[in-house]
Every structure is written in C-alpha cells, then in structure tokens.
Amino acid sequence: MQGFSQSSEDIRLENDGRKLTCRPKTRDGGFRERQGIDLDRIYNDNGRLVYRKLALVPFESVGVARIDCF
C-alpha cells in the first residue's frame, strides 16, 4: 500500500492549517477532484488519533441544532 504522499498530488494545508486537502490518485492512475479533511476534528485520545463526527438531531429533542459525538 502506498503512503498518503505517494498516492496523492497537490497536497496543501488550507484555512490557516486547519484543513488538509489533496487530489487522491484513482486506480487507473488519474487523479480525483480535490478532497479535504477538517483537522480541527482530529484529536489524540491516549496515543490514538480520533476523528470527531457531528451528529444531527432534531432541535426539539435536545434544544440545540447539532451535537458533537465521538
């Protein structure tokens, strides 16, 4: 398996370093459209990197529009 830097092109940090974007390689050797990940959602949990997801719930059920989940 190739590493991230060998399987993507045009790797960039955007939004003051809060977002990592690149163009991933396709199986036929071409490249996909730019994709990214929000680095503010990644945290270290005792040596394990965890991506925090957002859960959408009905506003009335908890009194807020969204809740961060792990």
C-alpha positions as CSV (number, residue, x, y, z in Angstrom):
1,M,0.0,0.0,0.0
2,Q,1.3,3.5,-0.9
3,G,1.6,6.2,1.7
4,F,-0.5,9.3,1.5
5,S,2.2,11.5,-0.1
6,Q,2.8,8.9,-2.8
7,S,-0.9,8.3,-3.6
8,S,-2.0,11.9,-3.9
9,E,-0.9,15.1,-5.6
10,D,-1.1,18.8,-4.8
11,I,-1.2,18.3,-1.0
12,R,-2.0,21.5,0.8
13,L,-2.8,22.9,4.2
14,E,-5.6,25.5,3.9
15,N,-7.6,27.7,6.3
16,D,-4.6,28.6,8.4
17,G,-3.5,25.0,8.7
18,R,-7.0,23.7,9.9
19,K,-7.7,21.8,6.7
20,L,-5.6,19.2,4.8
21,T,-6.5,18.9,1.1
22,C,-5.2,16.9,-1.9
23,R,-6.1,15.2,-5.1
24,P,-6.1,11.4,-4.5
25,K,-4.9,9.0,-7.2
26,T,-7.5,6.8,-8.8
27,R,-6.9,3.1,-9.6
28,D,-6.3,3.9,-13.3
29,G,-3.5,6.3,-12.4
30,G,-5.6,9.5,-12.8
31,F,-6.5,11.9,-10.0
32,R,-9.8,12.7,-8.4
33,E,-11.1,16.2,-7.6
34,R,-9.7,18.0,-4.6
35,Q,-10.8,16.5,-1.3
36,G,-10.1,17.5,2.3
37,I,-10.4,16.8,6.0
38,D,-11.0,19.3,8.8
39,L,-8.0,18.9,11.1
40,D,-9.9,20.6,13.9
41,R,-11.9,17.4,14.3
42,I,-8.9,15.2,14.9
43,Y,-7.6,14.7,18.4
44,N,-5.3,12.5,20.3
45,D,-7.0,10.0,22.6
46,N,-4.2,8.4,24.6
47,G,-2.0,7.9,21.5
48,R,-4.8,7.1,19.1
49,L,-6.0,9.6,16.5
50,V,-9.7,10.0,16.6
51,Y,-12.0,11.9,14.1
52,R,-14.8,13.6,15.9
53,K,-18.1,13.3,13.9
54,L,-21.1,15.6,14.0
55,A,-24.5,14.1,14.8
56,L,-27.6,15.9,13.6
57,V,-30.6,15.6,15.9
58,P,-34.0,17.2,15.9
59,F,-33.8,20.6,17.5
60,E,-36.7,20.0,19.8
61,S,-35.2,16.8,21.3
62,V,-32.2,18.5,22.9
63,G,-32.6,22.2,22.4
64,V,-29.7,22.5,20.0
65,A,-29.2,22.1,16.3
66,R,-26.2,19.8,16.4
67,I,-24.2,17.8,18.9
68,D,-20.5,16.7,18.6
69,C,-20.1,13.0,19.2
70,F,-17.0,10.8,19.4
